[in-house]
């Protein structure tokens, strides 16, 4: 497994696990009372790291790109984003801008 694939898989795993964790609001009373039937009340999950950003990036040509950053890939502009709990490039129909030498026609 390549390092890039392992990092992407780890980000997907963390987002899946952390996104599904119930969080008890700060200052809320814990559920320690028993119900009238004598069965214990359901336990409430302890506060966790929910809400913290997980640093997932897109990679192109050996460089990390933060979510929202753009890159020119195969002649088209692409934006790094989160899709189905994985970072991925979303390509636009916009071609990459061309650098022109002053005084010369950029398109020949």
N, C-alpha and C positions, 0 to 999 in steps of 0.2 A: 504494500500500500504506500503510495507516495505521501510525502509530507503535506502537500496541498490537499490531497483527498482526505487524509486523516484529520486535518484542521477543520475542513468543511463538515465532515461527519461529526466531529466533536461539537461544533457550533449547533448543528441540527439536533443532536441529542440534548444539549443543555437547554435549548429553546423549547423542546418538547417537554422535558421534565419540569423546568421552572414555570412554564406557562400553565401547567396542569396542577400546580401546588396551591391548595387553599391557604389563605393567609388570614390570621386573626388580627383585627384592627388593634392598634396600640391602645392600652387602657381598658380593653374589653374584659369582662369577667370570664374566668375559665369555667368550663363545664365540669363541675365536680359533684353536682347533686344527682341523686337517684330519682328515677321516675316513680310514680305511685305504685306501679306493678312490681317494683323491686329490682328491675333491670337497670344497669348503669346507663347514664346518659351518654350519647356519642362524644368521643373525644374531639377536640378542636385542634387543628394543626398549629404548631408553633410558627411564629413569624419567620419567614425565610428571606432569601435574597431577591424576592420578586420585585420588579421595578428597576433593578440595576441593569444597565446596558451591558450586553455581552459583546466584546470587541470582535465581531465577525467581519472579515474583509473579503474582497474579490482579488484574484491574482491574475496578472497578465504580464508576460515577459519577465517573470521573476520579481515583479514589484507588487506590493500590497496597495489596494485602493480601498478607501473607506466607503461606506454606503453613501450614495449620492454623488460620488466623484465620477467623472466621465473619462473615457479613453477612446482612442482611435484604434479599432480592431478590424483588420482586413478591409480597410477603406470605409468603414461605417462607424458612426459615433455610437457608443454604448455607455450605459449608466449602470453602476454597481447598485444592487438592491437585494432585498430579502424576498424570496419567492418560495412558498411551501417549506418554510423553516430552513432554507439554505440560501447562502449568498449566491447570486448569479448575475450574469450580464443581461441587460435588456437592451436590445438593439433598436435604434430608431431608423427611419428612412433617410436620415440626414447624412450625406457623405462627409467625410472628414475635410476640414478646411485645408486648403493648399497653401503652402508657403511659396511666395513668389519672389524672384529676384527683381529689385527695383529696375524699371525700364524694360522688362521683358514680359511677354505674354505668358500668363500662368498655364493656360490650356493650349496645347498644340495638337 
